[in-house]
Amino acid sequence: MTMTQQQIELWSKILNNTEPGGLLCRAVRHAAQSLSEMVNQPLQIKNLKIVAVPLNELVDTIYDNDFWDHSSSINYETETVGIYLLVGDDLPGQAMLTLSVNDALYMVDWLLEERPGTTTKLDSLGCSALSEMGNLVLSSFLNAIAEFTHDPLRPSPPAMMVDMLATVLQTAVTLIEVVTDELIVIKVDFINVENSLLIHFWLLPDPSIVGSPQKLGIGKSFSTNC
Amino acid sequence: MLKIMVVDDAQFMRLRVSKLLIKHGYEVVEAGDGAAAVQTYRQLKPDAVLMDITMPIKDGLTALSEIRQFDPQAKVIMLTALGQQAIVLKAMQAGAKDFLVKPFDPERIMKSVQKVLKRNYELGIRN
């Protein structure tokens, strides 16, 4: 089997094993558990969605698909922190964590073991803590997938940006080589109910490798709770 | 005072691990990527190293191999979020003395450091 066939097969297995005991949910639970241990706070997993999105309409389509049903306060202009990572090896694609700046400040306090409300702006240490959070979440996700493949799956070092939500999402798309009309978007929410804190974890399989959503047997939209 | 090098591209992790080690009476030097780690090791020859894997410029596994080429007795502990069997195996084959998976666990880190340094101390007595 060629490298490309292996990569397509692995993404296909992940995207077509979406039941609670399946590979995708297991990996998502592993990522959430690591993050929960990192900040020593309980987190719930909600709203796992897989959507085929027209490439030039990512932001609009995500809105149409009711991606934000656990966070009504979010809109296009919400000031957002985005943490980007790339995955190579057998699972080529991008990963991203997004959270509002207000939630990011709260998260930095947890990560630095400070009293909530201590951090009022993102300095280099706060950005480093959030980037490490991105690294941990994606690495933990990949660790669970690697139990299945037995081959190493490694992320790139993280990169971070702060901008309006629409710009943060659009930046992810501009990094993608345009070879298909549609993109597969996987998104799941990690929620700390007590503090109404919400983190979105995104995965975008590389369309130049996996091809169209139809090729992987993905319909227009799918939603589940792990 | 025993000297430990902490290697991680995340300032946040370097700070947390360094604080912990200083609290336990160790001297700490830091490096932000694998290339800086190899250079610093050659210059300062620390007693042990705690090193991440996913880093820019030079990753932790490459740096581990280069450090062990320079000093076959180097005591390197990998501290990474990548807890995958194939990666653990690769690190141990390259000469890592222990492999710790993040998230940060102060107790596990200190146990591992003490184990590695104790081994160092015992070898010193036998020699």
HADDOCK unambig.tbl for C-alpha pairs under 7 A between the chains (distance, minus, plus):
assign (segid A and resid 34 and name CA) (segid B and resid 103 and name CA) 6.40 0.50 0.50
assign (segid A and resid 37 and name CA) (segid B and resid 103 and name CA) 6.73 0.50 0.50
assign (segid A and resid 38 and name CA) (segid B and resid 103 and name CA) 5.30 0.50 0.50
assign (segid A and resid 38 and name CA) (segid B and resid 104 and name CA) 6.77 0.50 0.50
assign (segid A and resid 125 and name CA) (segid B and resid 11 and name CA) 6.39 0.50 0.50
assign (segid A and resid 125 and name CA) (segid B and resid 12 and name CA) 5.80 0.50 0.50
assign (segid A and resid 128 and name CA) (segid B and resid 10 and name CA) 5.52 0.50 0.50
assign (segid A and resid 128 and name CA) (segid B and resid 11 and name CA) 5.85 0.50 0.50
assign (segid A and resid 128 and name CA) (segid B and resid 12 and name CA) 5.45 0.50 0.50
assign (segid A and resid 129 and name CA) (segid B and resid 12 and name CA) 5.15 0.50 0.50
assign (segid A and resid 132 and name CA) (segid B and resid 10 and name CA) 6.40 0.50 0.50
assign (segid A and resid 136 and name CA) (segid B and resid 81 and name CA) 5.54 0.50 0.50
assign (segid A and resid 139 and name CA) (segid B and resid 81 and name CA) 5.66 0.50 0.50
assign (segid A and resid 139 and name CA) (segid B and resid 82 and name CA) 5.52 0.50 0.50
assign (segid A and resid 140 and name CA) (segid B and resid 81 and name CA) 6.62 0.50 0.50
assign (segid A and resid 140 and name CA) (segid B and resid 82 and name CA) 6.91 0.50 0.50
assign (segid A and resid 143 and name CA) (segid B and resid 82 and name CA) 6.32 0.50 0.50
assign (segid A and resid 143 and name CA) (segid B and resid 83 and name CA) 5.90 0.50 0.50
assign (segid A and resid 143 and name CA) (segid B and resid 84 and name CA) 5.41 0.50 0.50
assign (segid A and resid 146 and name CA) (segid B and resid 84 and name CA) 6.41 0.50 0.50
assign (segid A and resid 150 and name CA) (segid B and resid 86 and name CA) 6.64 0.50 0.50
assign (segid A and resid 151 and name CA) (segid B and resid 86 and name CA) 6.13 0.50 0.50
assign (segid A and resid 152 and name CA) (segid B and resid 84 and name CA) 6.58 0.50 0.50
assign (segid A and resid 152 and name CA) (segid B and resid 86 and name CA) 5.67 0.50 0.50
assign (segid A and resid 152 and name CA) (segid B and resid 87 and name CA) 6.19 0.50 0.50
assign (segid A and resid 156 and name CA) (segid B and resid 54 and name CA) 6.78 0.50 0.50
assign (segid A and resid 157 and name CA) (segid B and resid 54 and name CA) 6.06 0.50 0.50
assign (segid A and resid 157 and name CA) (segid B and resid 55 and name CA) 5.84 0.50 0.50
assign (segid A and resid 157 and name CA) (segid B and resid 56 and name CA) 6.36 0.50 0.50
